[in-house]
C-alpha cells in the first residue's frame, strides 16, 4: 500500500508541481526518508540530536542536487545518467 501511494500519487504529484523527472523526486524522497528513519526510529546519533536548522543545513544541498536538472546523475565525473 505504501509503495502504491509513493509511486502512483506522491512522486508524480511532486514531479509535476516542480517540473522535474519522477526519478529525481524519488531520490530526494529517499534522502529525506532515510534521515527520518535514522533520526526518529533508530535514533542514531548524531542525526537524532540535530535541531531543525542543522538538519535543513545538512540535507538541503543533497535534496537540491537530486532535484536540480544538473544534479548528481548528470555529473560527468559520475558517468552518464541512468535510463528513466
Secondary structure as UniProt FT lines:
FT   HELIX           2..5
FT   HELIX           6..10
FT   HELIX           11..18
FT   HELIX           22..36
FT   HELIX           37..41
FT   TURN            45..46
FT   HELIX           47..49
FT   HELIX           52..67
FT   TURN            69..70
FT   HELIX           72..74
FT   HELIX           76..78
//
